[in-house]
Amino acid sequence: MTHIRLIDSTEAPEPALDRPRSDRLVAGNPLRRTWTLHEAGPVSAGVWGCEVGRWRIAFPATRQEFFHVLSGRVRLHGPHGATDVGPGQGAVIPPGFEGEFEVLEPVRKQFVLVDTAAG
């Protein structure tokens, strides 16, 4: 029998801390916090927080991300222009996306990553 797994983010472990790689930095050097709350095969999900800054991103052809902004504001710079995402809004970063991720205001978002190469 399959059971529902309740995830209580208030009981999350300490976040993983990192910063963008120096060769990808465009502005700032923001501290990023990742609370991974679920991992199963090609899917991982959790909460991510970051300080103001901007860096280049390049998603492999096998990875995509859905995220929903809880607070703050981000801007995705892609080949067809920029897209701002704020509280209550979500976005999908498609497989193979290359561009820049900019945190305009300190952000906290929920994310779901799917990597078909891992599944």
Secondary structure, DSSP 8 states (H G I E B T S, - for coil): --------GGG----EEE---TTTEEE----EEEEEEEEETTEEEEEEEE-SEEEEEE--TTEEEEEEEEEEEEEEEETTEEEEE-TT-EEEE-TT-EEEEEEEEEEEEEEEEEETTT-
